[in-house]
Amino acid sequence: MKYPLILLSLLAACNTAGPHFRGLPAKTVTVDGSTFDVRVRGELAEAIRTNSEYAPRFGPIRERAGRAMELVSGCEVREVRGDQAQATGILRCGAGGHRVPVVVPVAFDCVPLRGTELQQLGGVSVEIECAAAL
């Protein structure tokens, strides 16, 4: 009985904010396939990656985490430190920094149109119809 309880408590801590960000609400943001819970306090931001990815490296994750922090805070991110799961960003807001324009990501739902299949050399081509997802 104690082993499932220990396992459950470890799994519950996977998405827990660090001590400096504890008690703050998280904003969930997806950037280039990576999903982050972002919390901002003052000149610092924390991004915790919540999706699974095969063999993630911190280089690409760092860029995505920084972009997620910019989207949530509206401030320029000077530096991102951390690892593939949890990153902390140093923000530049106020007089010394500039506000980053918030770009609303656009998602599309696409479906192939029936009867538009064309056999081509090495594959099949179809027409698709897309609509903006709300």
C-alpha positions as CSV (number, residue, x, y, z in Angstrom):
1,M,0.0,0.0,0.0
2,K,2.8,2.4,0.7
3,Y,4.5,1.9,-2.7
4,P,1.5,3.1,-4.7
5,L,1.2,6.1,-2.4
6,I,4.8,7.0,-2.9
7,L,4.5,6.6,-6.6
8,L,1.4,8.8,-6.7
9,S,3.1,11.6,-4.7
10,L,6.1,11.5,-7.0
11,L,3.9,11.8,-10.1
12,A,1.9,14.6,-8.6
13,A,5.2,16.6,-8.2
14,C,6.0,16.4,-11.9
15,N,4.2,19.6,-12.7
16,T,4.7,21.5,-9.5
17,A,6.0,25.0,-9.6
18,G,9.3,25.9,-8.0
19,P,9.5,27.6,-4.6
20,H,9.7,31.1,-6.1
21,F,6.6,30.5,-8.3
22,R,4.5,28.4,-5.8
23,G,0.9,29.6,-5.5
24,L,0.8,31.4,-8.9
25,P,-1.6,30.3,-11.5
26,A,-0.1,28.7,-14.6
27,K,-0.9,29.6,-18.2
28,T,-0.7,26.7,-20.6
29,V,1.0,27.5,-23.9
30,T,2.0,25.3,-26.9
31,V,4.9,26.4,-29.0
32,D,6.1,24.3,-32.0
33,G,4.7,21.1,-30.5
34,S,6.0,21.6,-26.9
35,T,3.4,22.4,-24.3
36,F,4.4,24.5,-21.2
37,D,2.8,25.6,-18.0
38,V,4.2,29.2,-17.6
39,R,4.2,31.2,-14.4
40,V,5.5,34.8,-14.1
41,R,6.7,36.6,-10.9
42,G,8.4,40.0,-11.3
43,E,11.4,39.7,-13.7
44,L,11.4,35.9,-13.7
45,A,9.3,33.4,-15.5
46,E,9.2,29.6,-15.2
47,A,8.2,27.2,-18.0
48,I,7.5,23.6,-17.2
49,R,7.2,21.3,-20.2
50,T,4.1,19.1,-19.7
51,N,4.1,17.0,-22.9
52,S,6.2,13.9,-23.6
53,E,8.8,14.2,-26.4
54,Y,11.3,11.6,-27.6
55,A,14.8,12.4,-26.6
56,P,14.4,16.2,-26.2
57,R,17.5,18.4,-26.2
58,F,17.6,21.6,-24.3
59,G,18.7,23.7,-27.3
60,P,15.4,23.5,-29.2
61,I,13.4,23.3,-25.9
62,R,15.1,26.5,-24.6
63,E,14.0,28.5,-27.7
64,R,10.4,27.2,-27.3
65,A,10.3,27.8,-23.6
66,G,11.6,31.4,-24.1
67,R,8.9,32.0,-26.7
68,A,6.2,30.7,-24.3
69,M,7.5,33.0,-21.6
70,E,7.3,35.9,-24.0
71,L,3.8,35.1,-25.0
72,V,2.6,34.9,-21.3
73,S,4.6,37.8,-19.9
74,G,4.6,40.2,-22.9
75,C,8.3,40.9,-22.0
76,E,11.5,40.2,-23.8
77,V,13.3,37.1,-22.4
78,R,17.0,37.9,-21.9
79,E,18.2,34.4,-20.9
80,V,16.8,31.0,-20.3
81,R,18.4,28.5,-17.9
82,G,17.3,25.0,-16.8
83,D,16.8,21.7,-18.5
84,Q,14.4,19.9,-20.9
85,A,11.6,19.7,-18.3
86,Q,11.9,23.0,-16.3
87,A,13.3,26.3,-17.5
88,T,13.6,29.7,-15.8
89,G,13.7,32.8,-17.9
90,I,15.1,36.2,-16.9
91,L,12.7,38.9,-18.3
92,R,13.5,42.4,-19.5
93,C,10.4,44.5,-18.9
94,G,9.9,48.1,-18.2
95,A,12.2,51.0,-19.1
96,G,15.2,48.8,-20.1
97,G,13.4,46.3,-22.2
98,H,10.7,46.4,-24.8
99,R,7.3,44.7,-24.8
100,V,7.0,41.8,-27.1
101,P,3.9,42.0,-29.4
102,V,1.6,39.2,-28.5
103,V,0.9,37.1,-31.5
104,V,-2.2,34.9,-31.2
105,P,-1.3,31.5,-32.6
106,V,-3.6,30.3,-35.3
107,A,-4.6,26.7,-35.5
108,F,-6.3,25.0,-38.5
109,D,-8.5,21.9,-38.8
110,C,-8.0,20.3,-42.1
111,V,-9.8,17.4,-43.8
112,P,-9.1,15.8,-47.2
113,L,-11.8,16.3,-49.8
114,R,-13.4,13.1,-51.2
115,G,-12.8,12.4,-54.8
116,T,-9.7,14.5,-55.2
117,E,-7.1,11.7,-55.0
118,L,-4.5,11.9,-57.8
119,Q,-2.1,9.0,-58.3
120,Q,1.4,10.5,-58.8
121,L,4.8,9.1,-59.2
122,G,5.8,7.9,-55.7
123,G,2.5,8.7,-53.9
124,V,-1.0,10.1,-53.8
125,S,-2.0,13.8,-53.9
126,V,-5.2,15.0,-52.3
127,E,-6.9,18.4,-51.9
128,I,-7.6,19.5,-48.4
129,E,-10.1,22.0,-46.9
130,C,-9.0,23.9,-43.9
131,A,-10.9,26.1,-41.4
132,A,-9.5,28.2,-38.6
133,A,-10.0,26.3,-35.3
134,L,-11.5,28.3,-32.4
